[in-house]
Amino acid sequence: MPRPSTSAASGWLGCRDCGTALPLLSHALVAADDTDLTTFLAAHAGHSLTHLRIDGDAIQSTHPMWDPAASAQIQVTNGEKSFVLSLSRDSIDAPPTVHFRPGSLSLVEASVSIEESHLRRAVEQTFYPLTLGPTKLDRFIGMVRETVGRTDASVIELLFDDAVDPDVTIGRMPEALFETIVALSAAIFSGADLERLRVCLETHRADDGVLTLRVRRRFKPQADAGLAPPARHPS
């Protein structure tokens, strides 16, 4: 699903002849600034224009998308073909430069993890004032690490971008994964301790809880071999 922090715009007005694009605020093709739209239309009069929209959730960025210094590549579509749209700035005060070309973003790396320090703290607080032996707690954290790490990233429902790491998206733990972790916990905890642990895990299943997953993905631009890059016309 599209990540909401990708852009405040609903899409871009692109010139297929020049490979440049202008951010839009609505699907009615209203630009961020009327002057920008007028200038863009005048510069690309007679060219082939198309409306580009985010296609899926493939994004590769150098910084979090809220950071003005971020340079990013985003997969977009005009409803017929896919393109890779590139955003960059010469300085943080400069408006973004936007180019696009036929192609797509191919997933080259994906891994799933959990914020172990947060999970450890939540379990410790659940058992307080009792103290879990470090061996038992370490075995539990290690089991969760291994179980989560085997999860296919493609089955995870993505929620929102990590605020710091541009390659990480926060995702919801699947029900099957949660039940697997609870079942495997029976080899570490028993009786009342196992039930207390289960209540702890249930309590922290919310989308802002410690059981949210960290999905790390990296994408690589893949050019469309069947299409030549757009010719650059003077503006």
C-alpha positions in Angstrom: 0.0 0.0 0.0 1.2 3.5 -0.6 3.1 5.1 2.3 1.4 8.3 3.3 4.6 10.2 4.0 5.9 9.8 0.4 4.5 13.1 -0.8 1.9 15.7 0.1 0.9 15.6 -3.6 -1.6 13.2 -5.0 0.6 12.8 -8.0 2.6 14.6 -10.7 2.0 16.1 -14.1 4.7 14.6 -16.3 6.1 15.5 -19.7 6.9 12.3 -21.5 9.0 14.1 -24.1 11.3 15.8 -21.5 11.1 13.4 -18.6 10.3 16.1 -16.1 7.3 16.4 -13.7 5.4 18.9 -11.5 3.9 17.9 -8.2 0.1 18.1 -8.0 -2.3 18.7 -5.2 -5.4 16.9 -6.7 -6.4 14.5 -9.4 -8.0 17.5 -11.1 -4.5 18.5 -12.1 -4.2 21.5 -9.8 -0.5 22.2 -9.2 0.9 23.3 -5.8 1.1 26.8 -7.2 -0.9 28.2 -10.1 2.1 30.0 -11.4 4.1 26.7 -11.4 1.4 25.0 -13.4 1.2 27.9 -15.9 5.0 27.9 -16.3 5.1 24.2 -16.7 2.4 24.1 -19.3 4.0 26.9 -21.3 7.4 25.2 -21.2 5.9 21.9 -22.4 3.4 23.2 -24.9 2.8 20.6 -27.6 4.5 17.9 -25.6 2.9 14.6 -24.5 1.7 15.2 -20.9 0.6 12.4 -18.5 -0.7 12.2 -14.9 1.6 10.1 -12.7 0.4 8.4 -9.5 2.2 6.3 -6.8 2.3 2.7 -7.9 2.5 0.4 -4.8 4.9 1.1 -2.0 8.3 0.8 -3.7 10.5 3.7 -2.5 14.3 4.1 -2.2 15.4 7.2 -0.3 18.7 8.6 1.1 16.9 10.1 4.1 13.5 10.0 5.7 10.9 11.5 3.3 10.2 14.4 5.7 13.8 15.5 5.5 14.3 18.3 2.9 17.7 16.8 2.1 16.2 13.5 0.9 16.7 12.3 -2.6 14.3 9.6 -3.5 13.2 7.2 -6.3 9.5 6.2 -6.4 7.7 3.8 -8.6 4.8 5.6 -10.3 2.3 4.8 -13.1 0.1 6.7 -15.5 -2.4 3.8 -15.5 -0.8 2.1 -18.5 3.0 1.9 -17.8 5.3 2.0 -14.8 8.0 4.7 -14.3 10.7 5.5 -11.9 10.4 9.0 -10.6 13.4 10.7 -9.1 13.2 13.6 -6.6 16.2 15.7 -5.5 17.2 19.2 -4.4 20.3 21.3 -5.1 19.8 22.7 -1.5 17.3 22.4 1.3 15.9 25.8 0.3 15.5 24.9 -3.4 12.3 23.4 -4.8 12.5 19.7 -5.7 13.7 18.6 -9.1 11.6 15.8 -10.5 12.5 13.5 -13.4 11.0 10.2 -14.5 11.8 7.5 -17.0 10.2 4.1 -18.0 11.0 1.3 -15.6 10.3 0.0 -12.1 11.9 -0.5 -8.7 13.0 -4.1 -8.1 13.2 -5.4 -4.5 16.8 -6.6 -3.9 16.8 -7.0 -0.1 14.2 -7.6 2.5 14.4 -8.5 6.2 12.1 -8.5 9.2 13.0 -7.7 12.8 11.6 -6.5 16.1 12.7 -3.7 18.5 14.2 -6.1 21.0 15.0 -3.6 23.7 11.4 -2.4 23.8 10.1 -6.0 24.0 12.6 -6.9 26.7 11.5 -3.9 28.8 7.8 -4.7 28.4 8.3 -8.3 29.6 10.4 -7.1 32.6 7.7 -4.7 33.5 5.0 -7.3 33.2 6.8 -9.6 35.7 7.8 -6.8 38.1 8.4 -7.1 41.1 9.5 -10.6 40.2 12.8 -10.8 38.4 13.2 -13.1 35.5 16.5 -14.9 35.2 18.6 -13.5 32.4 18.9 -16.9 30.8 15.1 -17.3 30.5 14.6 -13.8 29.2 17.5 -14.1 26.8 16.1 -17.4 25.5 12.7 -15.7 24.9 14.2 -12.7 23.1 16.4 -15.0 21.0 13.4 -17.2 20.0 11.4 -14.1 19.0 14.4 -12.8 17.0 14.8 -16.1 15.1 11.0 -16.6 14.5 10.5 -13.0 13.3 13.6 -13.2 11.1 12.2 -16.1 9.2 9.0 -14.2 8.3 8.4 -13.4 4.6 8.4 -9.6 4.4 5.8 -9.6 1.6 3.0 -11.0 3.9 3.4 -8.1 6.4 0.8 -5.3 6.3 2.8 -2.1 6.3 1.7 0.8 8.6 4.0 3.8 8.4 7.6 4.8 7.7 10.2 4.7 10.4 11.0 8.3 11.5 14.8 7.9 11.2 15.7 5.0 8.9 14.5 5.5 5.3 14.9 1.8 4.5 12.5 0.7 7.3 8.7 0.6 7.4 6.8 -0.4 10.5 4.4 -3.3 10.0 1.7 -5.2 11.8 2.5 -8.6 13.2 0.5 -11.3 11.4 -1.8 -13.4 13.6 -0.1 -16.6 12.6 3.3 -15.2 13.6 1.9 -14.1 17.0 0.4 -17.5 17.7 3.7 -19.2 16.8 5.6 -17.0 19.2 3.1 -17.8 22.0 3.3 -21.5 21.2 7.1 -21.5 21.2 7.1 -19.6 24.5 5.7 -22.7 26.2 9.2 -24.2 26.0 10.6 -21.4 28.1 7.7 -20.4 30.4 5.1 -22.5 32.1 2.0 -22.3 34.2 1.1 -18.8 35.5 4.2 -17.3 34.0 3.2 -18.4 30.5 -0.3 -16.9 31.0 1.2 -13.7 32.3 3.5 -13.5 29.2 0.6 -14.1 26.9 -1.4 -11.3 28.4 1.7 -9.1 28.1 2.0 -9.9 24.4 -1.7 -9.4 23.8 -1.5 -6.0 25.4 1.3 -4.9 23.1 -0.2 -5.9 19.8 -1.5 -2.5 18.9 0.0 -0.6 15.9 2.1 1.4 18.3 3.1 -1.5 20.5 6.3 -3.3 21.0 5.2 -6.2 18.7 5.2 -4.1 15.6 7.7 -5.3 13.0 10.6 -3.5 11.4 10.6 -4.3 7.7 13.8 -3.3 6.0 13.7 -3.2 2.2 16.0 -1.9 -0.5 15.0 -1.4 -4.1 17.0 -1.0 -7.3 15.8 0.8 -10.4 15.1 -1.5 -13.3 15.0 0.1 -16.7 12.3 -0.8 -19.2 14.3 -2.5 -21.9 11.5 -2.1 -24.4 11.4 1.7 -24.1 14.0 4.3 -24.7 14.5 7.1 -22.1 12.7 10.3 -22.9 14.4 12.8 -25.1 15.3 16.0 -23.3 13.9 19.1 -24.9 15.1 22.6 -23.9 12.6 24.2 -21.6 
